Each structure stands twice: as structure tokens, then as C-alpha cells.
Amino acid sequence: MKYSKGSEVLYTGRVVKGMDFNKPEAFPLFANTSFTMKSLKEVKEAYSSKYTYVRTGNPNRDSLAAIVSFLEEGEDTLIFSSGMGAITTTLLALIKPGDHIICNRNIYGETFDVMTKLLPTFGVETTLVDFDNLENVKKAVKGTTKMIYSEVLANPTLEIADVPSLAEIAHSNSALLMIDNTFTTPISIQPIKYGADIVINSMTKFMNGHSDAILGSITATSEIIEKIRPIRMLCGTPGDPNSSWMAFRGIQTIDLRVKKQMANAAKLAKAFEENKYISKVNHPSLESFKQHELATKLFESNETMTGMMSFMVPEDEEKIDKFMEALHFAHYATTLGGLRTTLNHPVTSSHSHMPDADRRKMGITPGLFRLSVGIEEPEDLIADFEQALKIFG
Ligand SMILES: Cc1ncc(COP(=O)(O)O)c(C=O)c1O
């Protein structure tokens, strides 16, 4: 193409002088893989203090990371391509051959596989333990133990990890405590305040909240983050600009969304407990929940625990199908934390690989449903479940 003033503007984009000039009301999307430089002086400046290439740094990722650090009250945050990207990259960065990890047995399926299948191939030893008895955790500690790993609430029974006690065990043995806050979010609990060293969130869930982007985050001290950052660059697991921009928009309403979801879940749990077709309800706000006392210590109130819950209906597959079809609001989805209420059936999904007897020992029967409660009006949700549950009559 022949050079002209017009093409210079077209290809260099110099009409846009940057955010200061335009003062955009919403944070813009930097959908570029690279930033440009005009001289070696600019190149040197960029490498020392500015953005260069998208896998190394991007303003959308950084702006989102700043919000997550603020919410988790942590020193620094890295944004990853997914929750699993955050977990695997962090473990690769911090754990070495010969190290030992104590992991809660009741853990997200893919994290379970990382602990039991992937890490052993790198010479890392993992011990799975039931975290409902802390003596199990203490007994599992070895000289090589470098990390204790758990989710705040177990899927789908919502057993609570005693984060402050786990932090004490970890730190008295010079190990790190890594906590998955996906089911709870920093609106419910900030694990760092209770002594956790590393907090992971699958931002695909409540943090973004709109079921339209996949991302993960790690929040920790700057010292730990600076060990993980170069490994994220080598593994190629940073979050992409577009998803980061979407999650930035989603996370700005997290306080409104998640507070309503948690309050809705507490209301629904109470109503379910009174329903004659439901034999068991798992939500930490209920007095019948076996760790309710621990829940009242860790969370501020019954309405700010979690938007997740599970409940048990009769084990009649034909009626279960009719029950699901009769629901107007809640619908089956293989995710959680979105605006709308979603159902999940652990026996046919997350726990399908397990023998029935083992599942039953964990309280997971073919009648158990996990529920991610949305922002709908709680009265509508309760009325809808009550009409659909009559199918079991
Ligand atoms: C508790 C928990 N942690 C981690 C993950 C992994 O997140 P992602 O799907 O964003 O990789 C999930 C996914 O469902 C999860 O439920």
C-alpha cells in the first residue's frame, strides 16, 4: 500500500492517545498481543517497566488482579487461564521432587487427579486425608511436608475445613497452607486472614458470576507470587485479555450478587428442611449441619456462608427426571456460581467414577443434588421447588 497519513493512523492507532486522554468510564479491552516501540530506548523502557507481550503482561489481567487482591486482602494476585491452570502452575512453581503434600480427600475431581496422578509422576508424594478430624492431618505430617491443601467447603456435602487450625498445623511444620475459595469467595471468607498462605479461586464461578468466561486466580504474598509469575509465563497459563476484561466487569457486582446468593441459599436450606420429600439438607447455616458451630466461628452470619448447598430426595430415577423437568428456575448445568440457580447430580457427574458404597460413606446417594443458588427471588425459588417436589408424593 502507498504510504499516506491516513494509513499511518490506521495501522498505528495513534488517534487514540491512551486512557488519560479519553478518560473512559469503563476499563477498555486491550485485545492486543503486543505493544509497540519506536526506538531501542523505548524497547529498554518497556522491558523494565511497561507492557511488551501478552503472555508476559496485559492491562486487563492486571486490573482484574488488583480487584482480587483487594477482595482477598492479599498482597498480590496472578490471573490464570482457568482454576486448574492456577492450581497446576502454582504447584509446579512451589513443589519439588521429594516434597510431600497433605490434601483433603474430599476435593474437586480434577484437583484430586493432579494430586494422585500428575504430581507423583514428578516425584511428589501426596497423602489424602479426611480433614474433618484434624488429628488425621497432624499424623500425616512428615519432614518433607511442604504444603497442606484444601477447599473451604467440600463438594457436594459442604464439610468445612477448619482453616485457622490447618494454618497452625502447616506453619508449625514450616509448610504452606493453600486454600481453594471457589465455593465461598472472599465475600464470604478471606482465608488469608485465617492464616492461609495461598488462595486459589476458579473465577469461572462466582467471581465472574455470569457463566461466560473461564479464568483462575492465585493470591498470596508478593514473595510467593514472584516465584509463580515466571512459571506461569513458561507454562503459558495466564488469563487472556478478553476473559479478563469480562471477569473485570463481572467481579464489579460480586458484592451484590454473592450476598444475595448466600442469603437465598440460607432461606432455601430452611425451607427444604421443612419439606417432607427431602430427607437431608447440607448447608452450614442449619443447626442440623454437623459443623454448624465451626461455621458460626468462621463466617460472619448464616446469610454470608455460601450460595452452595445440597439436598437429598428419594432414590427413584424416573421421579427424579420428572422432578427436574418440572422445575422452572433451577436447571441442570455442569458449572456453579452463575446468576441463575443450577442443579448438579454428583452420582452421574463429579463422583460417577466412585463405587456406590464409598460414595454412600461420604453421604452421596443417587438422591443427592447439589445446588448453586442464583439471584432470583427466594420466594419464587421456594415455590418452584415445592411444586416440583410433589412428584415424589
Ligand atoms: C472447587 C473448584 N476448584 C477448582 C475448579 C477448577 O476451575 P476451572 O474449571 O476454572 O478450571 C473447580 C471447577 O469446577 C472447582 O469447583
The ligand as an SDF file (V2000), in Angstrom:
LIG
                    3D

 16 16  0  0  0  0  0  0  0  0999 V2000
  -13.7060  -26.0570   43.8410 C   0  0  0  0  0  0  0  0  0  0  0  0
  -13.1610  -25.9430   42.4640 C   0  0  0  0  0  0  0  0  0  0  0  0
  -11.8650  -25.6550   42.2900 N   0  0  0  0  0  0  0  0  0  0  0  0
  -11.3130  -25.5670   41.0610 C   0  0  0  0  0  0  0  0  0  0  0  0
  -12.0660  -25.7650   39.9250 C   0  0  0  0  0  0  0  0  0  0  0  0
  -11.4210  -25.6620   38.5700 C   0  0  0  0  0  0  0  0  0  0  0  0
  -11.8080  -24.4690   37.9570 O   0  0  0  0  0  0  0  0  0  0  0  0
  -11.8140  -24.2660   36.3500 P   0  0  0  0  0  0  0  0  0  0  0  0
  -12.9610  -25.0440   35.8100 O   0  0  0  0  0  0  0  0  0  0  0  0
  -11.9580  -22.7810   36.2150 O   0  0  0  0  0  0  0  0  0  0  0  0
  -10.5150  -24.7780   35.8560 O   0  0  0  0  0  0  0  0  0  0  0  0
  -13.4290  -26.0530   40.0620 C   0  0  0  0  0  0  0  0  0  0  0  0
  -14.2590  -26.2830   38.8740 C   0  0  0  0  0  0  0  0  0  0  0  0
  -15.4120  -26.6190   38.9490 O   0  0  0  0  0  0  0  0  0  0  0  0
  -13.9920  -26.1560   41.3620 C   0  0  0  0  0  0  0  0  0  0  0  0
  -15.2800  -26.4490   41.5470 O   0  0  0  0  0  0  0  0  0  0  0  0
  1  2  1  0
  2  3  1  0
  2 15  2  0
  3  4  2  0
  4  5  1  0
  5  6  1  0
  5 12  2  0
  6  7  1  0
  7  8  1  0
  8  9  2  0
  8 10  1  0
  8 11  1  0
 12 13  1  0
 12 15  1  0
 13 14  2  0
 15 16  1  0
M  END
$$$$
